[in-house]
């Protein structure tokens, strides 16, 4: 008898990626490199903390958006969002660097960077995905406790 055929849906690992969410979150995260490009073009020097705070804000948005949904796996979805971001950041740099600087810069100019860029953003997605899973679990447990309290005499 195969044990996987008798596992309950709650115990099965759901690997469903919410692709629309992953693509939207990955593309929305492009605000980070785009803001850096815009401020550099305007000659504005930002404090080193600004990119970190931007990354933190993006991470919080990813965690909340994925963690407040129940019909997908936030780990898989946010890892996909990290991959979308990596591809998007590569394309943004490929398109904008020749236009703005007159020469190709970024990952396509240095192909050895591409695997590390992808891995880094997959890890970012995995970290935020694990936290989003915890948010989902807390929400589910809160609902179970509330229902139990409501059913009590």
OpenMM code with the backbone's topology and positions (N, CA, C; nanometers):
from openmm import Vec3, app, unit

residues = "UNK UNK UNK UNK UNK UNK UNK UNK UNK UNK UNK UNK UNK UNK UNK UNK UNK UNK UNK UNK UNK UNK UNK UNK UNK UNK UNK UNK UNK UNK UNK UNK UNK UNK UNK UNK UNK UNK UNK UNK UNK UNK UNK UNK UNK UNK UNK UNK UNK UNK UNK UNK UNK UNK UNK UNK UNK UNK UNK UNK UNK UNK UNK UNK UNK UNK UNK UNK UNK UNK UNK UNK UNK UNK UNK UNK UNK UNK UNK UNK UNK UNK UNK UNK UNK UNK UNK UNK UNK UNK UNK UNK UNK UNK UNK UNK UNK UNK UNK UNK UNK UNK UNK UNK UNK UNK UNK UNK UNK UNK UNK UNK UNK UNK UNK UNK UNK UNK UNK UNK UNK UNK UNK UNK UNK UNK UNK UNK UNK UNK UNK UNK UNK UNK UNK UNK UNK UNK UNK UNK UNK UNK UNK UNK UNK UNK UNK UNK UNK UNK UNK UNK UNK".split()
positions = [
    Vec3(0.0837, -0.1179, 0.0000),
    Vec3(0.0000, 0.0000, 0.0000),
    Vec3(0.0883, 0.1243, 0.0000),
    Vec3(0.0597, 0.2158, -0.0852),
    Vec3(0.1375, 0.3393, -0.0969),
    Vec3(0.0867, 0.4405, 0.0045),
    Vec3(0.1759, 0.4883, 0.0908),
    Vec3(0.1341, 0.5799, 0.1975),
    Vec3(0.0905, 0.7161, 0.1444),
    Vec3(0.1388, 0.7542, 0.0278),
    Vec3(0.1012, 0.8860, -0.0246),
    Vec3(-0.0430, 0.8891, -0.0731),
    Vec3(-0.0992, 0.7722, -0.1053),
    Vec3(-0.2380, 0.7714, -0.1518),
    Vec3(-0.3361, 0.7889, -0.0370),
    Vec3(-0.2920, 0.7654, 0.0862),
    Vec3(-0.3819, 0.7737, 0.2008),
    Vec3(-0.3549, 0.8946, 0.2900),
    Vec3(-0.2716, 0.9842, 0.2469),
    Vec3(-0.2480, 1.1037, 0.3276),
    Vec3(-0.3614, 1.2019, 0.3075),
    Vec3(-0.3963, 1.2666, 0.4151),
    Vec3(-0.5038, 1.3659, 0.4059),
    Vec3(-0.4532, 1.4894, 0.3327),
    Vec3(-0.5440, 1.5646, 0.2714),
    Vec3(-0.5022, 1.6853, 0.1989),
    Vec3(-0.4274, 1.7836, 0.2888),
    Vec3(-0.4636, 1.7888, 0.4161),
    Vec3(-0.3975, 1.8822, 0.5076),
    Vec3(-0.2524, 1.8436, 0.5317),
    Vec3(-0.2208, 1.7141, 0.5208),
    Vec3(-0.0844, 1.6699, 0.5485),
    Vec3(0.0029, 1.6665, 0.4243),
    Vec3(-0.0580, 1.6696, 0.3058),
    Vec3(0.0187, 1.6716, 0.1826),
    Vec3(0.0860, 1.8062, 0.1650),
    Vec3(0.2083, 1.8038, 0.1155),
    Vec3(0.2777, 1.9287, 0.0854),
    Vec3(0.2189, 1.9834, -0.0437),
    Vec3(0.1714, 2.1064, -0.0367),
    Vec3(0.1136, 2.1688, -0.1555),
    Vec3(0.2227, 2.2493, -0.2239),
    Vec3(0.2540, 2.2112, -0.3446),
    Vec3(0.3586, 2.2810, -0.4185),
    Vec3(0.3016, 2.3753, -0.5236),
    Vec3(0.1736, 2.4035, -0.5129),
    Vec3(0.1118, 2.4919, -0.6114),
    Vec3(0.1693, 2.6319, -0.6015),
    Vec3(0.2133, 2.6803, -0.7141),
    Vec3(0.2631, 2.8179, -0.7232),
    Vec3(0.1486, 2.9050, -0.7725),
    Vec3(0.1256, 3.0139, -0.7043),
    Vec3(0.0288, 3.1129, -0.7512),
    Vec3(0.1051, 3.2023, -0.8490),
    Vec3(0.1029, 3.1641, -0.9772),
    Vec3(0.1881, 3.2302, -1.0764),
    Vec3(0.1568, 3.3775, -1.0935),
    Vec3(0.0310, 3.4140, -1.0933),
    Vec3(-0.0025, 3.5565, -1.1083),
    Vec3(0.0562, 3.6360, -0.9922),
    Vec3(0.0463, 3.5807, -0.8723),
    Vec3(0.1022, 3.6475, -0.7551),
    Vec3(0.2548, 3.6532, -0.7642),
    Vec3(0.3175, 3.5431, -0.8025),
    Vec3(0.4638, 3.5387, -0.8114),
    Vec3(0.5156, 3.6409, -0.9124),
    Vec3(0.4505, 3.6479, -1.0272),
    Vec3(0.4940, 3.7428, -1.1307),
    Vec3(0.4717, 3.8859, -1.0841),
    Vec3(0.3560, 3.9127, -1.0237),
    Vec3(0.3261, 4.0476, -0.9752),
    Vec3(0.4251, 4.0907, -0.8674),
    Vec3(0.4505, 4.0034, -0.7703),
    Vec3(0.5429, 4.0384, -0.6619),
    Vec3(0.6859, 4.0527, -0.7129),
    Vec3(0.7266, 3.9637, -0.8023),
    Vec3(0.8616, 3.9725, -0.8586),
    Vec3(0.8826, 4.1010, -0.9364),
    Vec3(0.7843, 4.1384, -1.0175),
    Vec3(0.7959, 4.2623, -1.0953),
    Vec3(0.7847, 4.3854, -1.0058),
    Vec3(0.7001, 4.3790, -0.9033),
    Vec3(0.6877, 4.4925, -0.8108),
    Vec3(0.8190, 4.5182, -0.7373),
    Vec3(0.8950, 4.4124, -0.7124),
    Vec3(1.0232, 4.4275, -0.6433),
    Vec3(1.1259, 4.5020, -0.7281),
    Vec3(1.0988, 4.5163, -0.8569),
    Vec3(1.1906, 4.5916, -0.9437),
    Vec3(1.1955, 4.7390, -0.9062),
    Vec3(1.1091, 4.7810, -0.8149),
    Vec3(1.1162, 4.9182, -0.7648),
    Vec3(1.2543, 4.9435, -0.7027),
    Vec3(1.3145, 4.8399, -0.6469),
    Vec3(1.4462, 4.8564, -0.5835),
    Vec3(1.5543, 4.8964, -0.6848),
    Vec3(1.5802, 4.8177, -0.7903),
    Vec3(1.6839, 4.8611, -0.8845),
    Vec3(1.6432, 4.9859, -0.9632),
    Vec3(1.5139, 4.9988, -0.9927),
    Vec3(1.4704, 5.1171, -1.0676),
    Vec3(1.4894, 5.2447, -0.9867),
    Vec3(1.4619, 5.2391, -0.8567),
    Vec3(1.4828, 5.3585, -0.7732),
    Vec3(1.6313, 5.3927, -0.7648),
    Vec3(1.7152, 5.2907, -0.7599),
    Vec3(1.8598, 5.3150, -0.7574),
    Vec3(1.9059, 5.3790, -0.8886),
    Vec3(1.8544, 5.3304, -0.9998),
    Vec3(1.8906, 5.3855, -1.1310),
    Vec3(1.8441, 5.5302, -1.1428),
    Vec3(1.7204, 5.5557, -1.1011),
    Vec3(1.6653, 5.6915, -1.1114),
    Vec3(1.7428, 5.7890, -1.0241),
    Vec3(1.7704, 5.7506, -0.9002),
    Vec3(1.8441, 5.8424, -0.8121),
    Vec3(1.9858, 5.8646, -0.8630),
    Vec3(2.0481, 5.7627, -0.9195),
    Vec3(2.1830, 5.7798, -0.9756),
    Vec3(2.1796, 5.8760, -1.0940),
    Vec3(2.0780, 5.8637, -1.1790),
    Vec3(2.0663, 5.9529, -1.2947),
    Vec3(2.0395, 6.0974, -1.2527),
    Vec3(1.9710, 6.1138, -1.1403),
    Vec3(1.9426, 6.2485, -1.0898),
    Vec3(2.0570, 6.3044, -1.0059),
    Vec3(2.1594, 6.2234, -0.9847),
    Vec3(2.2736, 6.2670, -0.9050),
    Vec3(2.2447, 6.2712, -0.7558),
    Vec3(2.1447, 6.1981, -0.7132),
    Vec3(2.1081, 6.1938, -0.5714),
    Vec3(2.1793, 6.0759, -0.5068),
    Vec3(2.2518, 6.1047, -0.4005),
    Vec3(2.3191, 5.9973, -0.3270),
    Vec3(2.2342, 5.9595, -0.2069),
    Vec3(2.1965, 5.8340, -0.2019),
    Vec3(2.1159, 5.7852, -0.0910),
    Vec3(2.2051, 5.7215, 0.0139),
    Vec3(2.1621, 5.7311, 0.1370),
    Vec3(2.2316, 5.6640, 0.2458),
    Vec3(2.2293, 5.5133, 0.2190),
    Vec3(2.3297, 5.4424, 0.2643),
    Vec3(2.3400, 5.2974, 0.2395),
    Vec3(2.2222, 5.2203, 0.2987),
    Vec3(2.1551, 5.2772, 0.3960),
    Vec3(2.0427, 5.2084, 0.4599),
    Vec3(1.9185, 5.2036, 0.3701),
    Vec3(1.9085, 5.2960, 0.2743),
    Vec3(1.7881, 5.3054, 0.1901),
    Vec3(1.7632, 5.1774, 0.1100),
    Vec3(1.8626, 5.1217, 0.0398),
    Vec3(1.8359, 4.9952, -0.0311),
    Vec3(1.7975, 4.8815, 0.0639),
    Vec3(1.8568, 4.8804, 0.1825),
    Vec3(1.8215, 4.7769, 0.2802),
    Vec3(1.6774, 4.7924, 0.3269),
    Vec3(1.6368, 4.9168, 0.3536),
    Vec3(1.4989, 4.9415, 0.3953),
    Vec3(1.4006, 4.9099, 0.2826),
    Vec3(1.4412, 4.9387, 0.1598),
    Vec3(1.3564, 4.9061, 0.0447),
    Vec3(1.3386, 4.7547, 0.0345),
    Vec3(1.4473, 4.6805, 0.0502),
    Vec3(1.4403, 4.5342, 0.0464),
    Vec3(1.3536, 4.4819, 0.1601),
    Vec3(1.3676, 4.5408, 0.2784),
    Vec3(1.2856, 4.5004, 0.3928),
    Vec3(1.1375, 4.5271, 0.3647),
    Vec3(1.1066, 4.6440, 0.3096),
    Vec3(0.9670, 4.6777, 0.2782),
    Vec3(0.9097, 4.5806, 0.1747),
    Vec3(0.9876, 4.5497, 0.0723),
    Vec3(0.9429, 4.4536, -0.0298),
    Vec3(0.9185, 4.3175, 0.0347),
    Vec3(1.0085, 4.2768, 0.1228),
    Vec3(0.9950, 4.1474, 0.1907),
    Vec3(0.8677, 4.1423, 0.2746),
    Vec3(0.8390, 4.2500, 0.3467),
    Vec3(0.7175, 4.2551, 0.4289),
    Vec3(0.5934, 4.2432, 0.3402),
    Vec3(0.5940, 4.3136, 0.2281),
    Vec3(0.4808, 4.3041, 0.1344),
    Vec3(0.4669, 4.1603, 0.0843),
    Vec3(0.5775, 4.0987, 0.0428),
    Vec3(0.5728, 3.9607, -0.0051),
    Vec3(0.5143, 3.8686, 0.1020),
    Vec3(0.5640, 3.8817, 0.2250),
    Vec3(0.5204, 3.7946, 0.3350),
    Vec3(0.3716, 3.8121, 0.3617),
    Vec3(0.3260, 3.9363, 0.3680),
    Vec3(0.1847, 3.9607, 0.3973),
    Vec3(0.0944, 3.9138, 0.2840),
    Vec3(0.1311, 3.9459, 0.1615),
    Vec3(0.0474, 3.9057, 0.0477),
    Vec3(0.0396, 3.7531, 0.0397),
    Vec3(0.1520, 3.6861, 0.0486),
    Vec3(0.1525, 3.5395, 0.0379),
    Vec3(0.0989, 3.4731, 0.1645),
    Vec3(0.1271, 3.5311, 0.2792),
    Vec3(0.0851, 3.4708, 0.4056),
    Vec3(-0.0630, 3.4837, 0.4340),
    Vec3(-0.1270, 3.5814, 0.3732),
    Vec3(-0.2697, 3.6016, 0.3975),
    Vec3(-0.3575, 3.5269, 0.2974),
    Vec3(-0.2957, 3.4517, 0.2092),
    Vec3(-0.3692, 3.3681, 0.1132),
    Vec3(-0.3562, 3.2225, 0.1580),
    Vec3(-0.4594, 3.1434, 0.1355),
    Vec3(-0.4575, 3.0043, 0.1819),
    Vec3(-0.4518, 2.8999, 0.0715),
    Vec3(-0.4658, 2.9378, -0.0529),
    Vec3(-0.4827, 2.8381, -0.1587),
    Vec3(-0.3559, 2.8089, -0.2381),
    Vec3(-0.2429, 2.8372, -0.1830),
    Vec3(-0.1180, 2.8101, -0.2540),
    Vec3(-0.0087, 2.7863, -0.1506),
    Vec3(0.1055, 2.7472, -0.1990),
    Vec3(0.2211, 2.7274, -0.1128),
    Vec3(0.3054, 2.8548, -0.1174),
    Vec3(0.3139, 2.9299, -0.0065),
    Vec3(0.3894, 3.0550, -0.0099),
    Vec3(0.5386, 3.0346, -0.0350),
    Vec3(0.5934, 2.9221, 0.0083),
    Vec3(0.7353, 2.8965, -0.0155),
    Vec3(0.7614, 2.8862, -0.1656),
    Vec3(0.6849, 2.8032, -0.2343),
    Vec3(0.7028, 2.7871, -0.3790),
    Vec3(0.6717, 2.9167, -0.4530),
    Vec3(0.5661, 2.9852, -0.4106),
    Vec3(0.5259, 3.1088, -0.4783),
    Vec3(0.6309, 3.2176, -0.4616),
    Vec3(0.6839, 3.2343, -0.3412),
    Vec3(0.7820, 3.3413, -0.3199),
    Vec3(0.9190, 3.3051, -0.3769),
    Vec3(0.9507, 3.1773, -0.3854),
    Vec3(1.0729, 3.1404, -0.4574),
    Vec3(1.0570, 3.1728, -0.6056),
    Vec3(0.9374, 3.1479, -0.6592),
    Vec3(0.9105, 3.1850, -0.7987),
    Vec3(0.9182, 3.3366, -0.8153),
    Vec3(0.8680, 3.4119, -0.7166),
    Vec3(0.8765, 3.5587, -0.7220),
    Vec3(1.0226, 3.6029, -0.7229),
    Vec3(1.1071, 3.5355, -0.6445),
    Vec3(1.2499, 3.5667, -0.6448),
    Vec3(1.3124, 3.5410, -0.7806),
    Vec3(1.2723, 3.4321, -0.8447),
    Vec3(1.3241, 3.4021, -0.9790),
    Vec3(1.2755, 3.5053, -1.0804),
    Vec3(1.1488, 3.5447, -1.0699),
    Vec3(1.0947, 3.6481, -1.1594),
    Vec3(1.1720, 3.7780, -1.1404),
    Vec3(1.1991, 3.8123, -1.0148),
    Vec3(1.2759, 3.9343, -0.9865),
    Vec3(1.4157, 3.9257, -1.0491),
    Vec3(1.4820, 3.8109, -1.0349),
    Vec3(1.6171, 3.7948, -1.0906),
    Vec3(1.6162, 3.8143, -1.2421),
    Vec3(1.5201, 3.7536, -1.3090),
    Vec3(1.5093, 3.7690, -1.4548),
    Vec3(1.4764, 3.9141, -1.4892),
    Vec3(1.3822, 3.9732, -1.4159),
    Vec3(1.3438, 4.1124, -1.4412),
    Vec3(1.4580, 4.2093, -1.4202),
    Vec3(1.5334, 4.1911, -1.3118),
    Vec3(1.6470, 4.2797, -1.2842),
    Vec3(1.7536, 4.2661, -1.3928),
    Vec3(1.7733, 4.1442, -1.4414),
    Vec3(1.8690, 4.1218, -1.5500),
    Vec3(1.8244, 4.1940, -1.6765),
    Vec3(1.6960, 4.1830, -1.7089),
    Vec3(1.6437, 4.2491, -1.8290),
    Vec3(1.6462, 4.4012, -1.8158),
    Vec3(1.6110, 4.4531, -1.6973),
    Vec3(1.6150, 4.5986, -1.6753),
    Vec3(1.7559, 4.6498, -1.6965),
    Vec3(1.8530, 4.5804, -1.6401),
    Vec3(1.9918, 4.6256, -1.6561),
    Vec3(2.0377, 4.6124, -1.8010),
    Vec3(1.9918, 4.5073, -1.8706),
    Vec3(2.0311, 4.4885, -2.0110),
    Vec3(1.9731, 4.5971, -2.1009),
    Vec3(1.8527, 4.6416, -2.0696),
    Vec3(1.7880, 4.7442, -2.1516),
    Vec3(1.8373, 4.8840, -2.1151),
    Vec3(1.8438, 4.9125, -1.9846),
    Vec3(1.8732, 5.0500, -1.9426),
    Vec3(2.0214, 5.0857, -1.9410),
    Vec3(2.1094, 4.9905, -1.9116),
    Vec3(2.2514, 5.0273, -1.9025),
    Vec3(2.3071, 5.0795, -2.0352),
    Vec3(2.2776, 5.0188, -2.1502),
    Vec3(2.3289, 5.0770, -2.2754),
    Vec3(2.2682, 5.2145, -2.3052),
    Vec3(2.1415, 5.2320, -2.2696),
    Vec3(2.0747, 5.3597, -2.2953),
    Vec3(2.1319, 5.4697, -2.2060),
    Vec3(2.1494, 5.4382, -2.0783),
    Vec3(2.1917, 5.5401, -1.9820),
    Vec3(2.3428, 5.5584, -1.9755),
    Vec3(2.4168, 5.4485, -1.9898),
    Vec3(2.5625, 5.4553, -1.9742),
    Vec3(2.6380, 5.4347, -2.1051),
    Vec3(2.5688, 5.3920, -2.2085),
    Vec3(2.6340, 5.3693, -2.3366),
    Vec3(2.7042, 5.2357, -2.3478),
    Vec3(2.6955, 5.1539, -2.2447),
    Vec3(2.7595, 5.0227, -2.2478),
    Vec3(2.6769, 4.9234, -2.1660),
    Vec3(2.6828, 4.7977, -2.2059),
    Vec3(2.6105, 4.6940, -2.1338),
    Vec3(2.6755, 4.6722, -1.9978),
    Vec3(2.5945, 4.6720, -1.8938),
    Vec3(2.6434, 4.6463, -1.7583),
    Vec3(2.5501, 4.5446, -1.6931),
    Vec3(2.5893, 4.4954, -1.5792),
    Vec3(2.5049, 4.4026, -1.5052),
    Vec3(2.5312, 4.2583, -1.5406),
    Vec3(2.4354, 4.1710, -1.5076),
    Vec3(2.4557, 4.0272, -1.5240),
    Vec3(2.4864, 3.9822, -1.6664),
    Vec3(2.4220, 4.0402, -1.7659),
    Vec3(2.4494, 3.9956, -1.9033),
    Vec3(2.5891, 4.0348, -1.9493),
    Vec3(2.6430, 4.1420, -1.8930),
    Vec3(2.7803, 4.1811, -1.9253),
    Vec3(2.8804, 4.0919, -1.8523),
    Vec3(2.8352, 4.0307, -1.7446),
    Vec3(2.9192, 3.9417, -1.6630),
    Vec3(2.8397, 3.8132, -1.6379),
    Vec3(2.8337, 3.7245, -1.7357),
    Vec3(2.7478, 3.6056, -1.7258),
    Vec3(2.7736, 3.5186, -1.6027),
    Vec3(2.8936, 3.5258, -1.5469),
    Vec3(2.9219, 3.4473, -1.4264),
    Vec3(2.8362, 3.4941, -1.3090),
    Vec3(2.7810, 3.6148, -1.3165),
    Vec3(2.6957, 3.6682, -1.2098),
    Vec3(2.5557, 3.6071, -1.2115),
    Vec3(2.5122, 3.5586, -1.3250),
    Vec3(2.3729, 3.5155, -1.3405),
    Vec3(2.3345, 3.4029, -1.2442),
    Vec3(2.4119, 3.2942, -1.2330),
    Vec3(2.3722, 3.1896, -1.1374),
    Vec3(2.3642, 3.2413, -0.9938),
    Vec3(2.4595, 3.3255, -0.9541),
    Vec3(2.4568, 3.3777, -0.8176),
    Vec3(2.3371, 3.4701, -0.7961),
    Vec3(2.3033, 3.5482, -0.8970),
    Vec3(2.1862, 3.6358, -0.8888),
    Vec3(2.0596, 3.5525, -0.8698),
    Vec3(2.0477, 3.4460, -0.9466),
    Vec3(1.9296, 3.3598, -0.9359),
    Vec3(1.9253, 3.2916, -0.8000),
    Vec3(2.0373, 3.2348, -0.7560),
    Vec3(2.0415, 3.1662, -0.6265),
    Vec3(2.0092, 3.2632, -0.5134),
    Vec3(2.0687, 3.3817, -0.5161),
    Vec3(2.0441, 3.4813, -0.4111),
    Vec3(1.8959, 3.5138, -0.4011),
    Vec3(1.8310, 3.5320, -0.5149),
    Vec3(1.6901, 3.5693, -0.5127),
    Vec3(1.5986, 3.4514, -0.4829),
    Vec3(1.6410, 3.3297, -0.5162),
    Vec3(1.5670, 3.2115, -0.4726),
    Vec3(1.5739, 3.1983, -0.3207),
    Vec3(1.6906, 3.2265, -0.2634),
    Vec3(1.7055, 3.2222, -0.1174),
    Vec3(1.6185, 3.3299, -0.0527),
    Vec3(1.6198, 3.4510, -0.1105),
    Vec3(1.5332, 3.5589, -0.0599),
    Vec3(1.3874, 3.5126, -0.0614),
    Vec3(1.3447, 3.4525, -0.1710),
    Vec3(1.2084, 3.4010, -0.1799),
    Vec3(1.1822, 3.2903, -0.0791),
    Vec3(1.2812, 3.2039, -0.0573),
    Vec3(1.2649, 3.0944, 0.0386),
    Vec3(1.2507, 3.1475, 0.1809),
    Vec3(1.3329, 3.2445, 0.2173),
    Vec3(1.3254, 3.3015, 0.3526),
    Vec3(1.1896, 3.3676, 0.3742),
    Vec3(1.1486, 3.4518, 0.2795),
    Vec3(1.0187, 3.5175, 0.2943),
    Vec3(0.9053, 3.4151, 0.2860),
    Vec3(0.9240, 3.3105, 0.2072),
    Vec3(0.8225, 3.2060, 0.1960),
    Vec3(0.8026, 3.1290, 0.3253),
    Vec3(0.9112, 3.0982, 0.3945),
    Vec3(0.9008, 3.0281, 0.5230),
    Vec3(0.8276, 3.1164, 0.6244),
    Vec3(0.8597, 3.2451, 0.6249),
    Vec3(0.7914, 3.3369, 0.7169),
    Vec3(0.6430, 3.3471, 0.6797),
    Vec3(0.6128, 3.3532, 0.5505),
    Vec3(0.4727, 3.3589, 0.5061),
    Vec3(0.3981, 3.2311, 0.5442),
    Vec3(0.4665, 3.1163, 0.5406),
    Vec3(0.4043, 2.9910, 0.5846),
    Vec3(0.3693, 2.9983, 0.7326),
    Vec3(0.4578, 3.0594, 0.8109),
    Vec3(0.4300, 3.0769, 0.9539),
    Vec3(0.3082, 3.1673, 0.9732),
    Vec3(0.2982, 3.2724, 0.8925),
    Vec3(0.1811, 3.3611, 0.8995),
    Vec3(0.0547, 3.2811, 0.8682),
    Vec3(0.0597, 3.1981, 0.7640),
    Vec3(-0.0560, 3.1140, 0.7307),
    Vec3(-0.0926, 3.0227, 0.8470),
    Vec3(0.0073, 2.9605, 0.9060),
    Vec3(-0.0171, 2.8670, 1.0168),
    Vec3(-0.0792, 2.9395, 1.1358),
    Vec3(-0.0272, 3.0572, 1.1678),
    Vec3(-0.0813, 3.1358, 1.2795),
    Vec3(-0.2266, 3.1730, 1.2510),
    Vec3(-0.2547, 3.2142, 1.1284),
    Vec3(-0.3924, 3.2496, 1.0914),
    Vec3(-0.4847, 3.1291, 1.1037),
    Vec3(-0.4393, 3.0135, 1.0545),
    Vec3(-0.5221, 2.8925, 1.0621),
    Vec3(-0.5481, 2.8536, 1.2073),
    Vec3(-0.4444, 2.8553, 1.2892),
    Vec3(-0.4596, 2.8192, 1.4299),
    Vec3(-0.5506, 2.9175, 1.5012),
    Vec3(-0.5402, 3.0445, 1.4674),
    Vec3(-0.6280, 3.1452, 1.5271),
    Vec3(-0.7726, 3.1192, 1.4917),
    Vec3(-0.7977, 3.0792, 1.3668),
    Vec3(-0.9341, 3.0480, 1.3238),
    Vec3(-0.9866, 2.9250, 1.3960),
    Vec3(-0.9008, 2.8244, 1.4139),
    Vec3(-0.9428, 2.7026, 1.4830),
    Vec3(-0.9787, 2.7354, 1.6268),
    Vec3(-0.8947, 2.8151, 1.6940),
    Vec3(-0.9214, 2.8504, 1.8331),
    Vec3(-1.0474, 2.9349, 1.8445),
    Vec3(-1.0675, 3.0277, 1.7516),
    Vec3(-1.1877, 3.1113, 1.7552),
    Vec3(-1.3122, 3.0260, 1.7352),
    Vec3(-1.3064, 2.9325, 1.6406),
    Vec3(-1.4220, 2.8453, 1.6171),
    Vec3(-1.4511, 2.7601, 1.7401),
    Vec3(-1.3461, 2.7083, 1.8032),
    Vec3(-1.3644, 2.6264, 1.9225),
    Vec3(-1.4271, 2.7098, 2.0339),
    Vec3(-1.3829, 2.8347, 2.0475),
    Vec3(-1.4391, 2.9231, 2.1496),
    Vec3(-1.5854, 2.9536, 2.1205),
    Vec3(-1.6190, 2.9708, 1.9926),
    Vec3(-1.7568, 3.0015, 1.9542),
    Vec3(-1.8483, 2.8819, 1.9773),
    Vec3(-1.7950, 2.7597, 1.9607),
    Vec3(-1.8752, 2.6389, 1.9779),
    Vec3(-1.8922, 2.6011, 2.1246),
    Vec3(-1.8077, 2.6549, 2.2111),
    Vec3(-1.8150, 2.6207, 2.3536),
    Vec3(-1.9436, 2.6770, 2.4138),
    Vec3(-2.0053, 2.6006, 2.5090),
    Vec3(-2.1309, 2.6482, 2.5701),
    Vec3(-2.1119, 2.7695, 2.6577),
] * unit.nanometer
topology = app.Topology()
chain = topology.addChain("A")
for resn in residues:
    res = topology.addResidue(resn, chain)
    for name in ("N", "CA", "C"):
        topology.addAtom(name, app.Element.getBySymbol(name[0]), res)
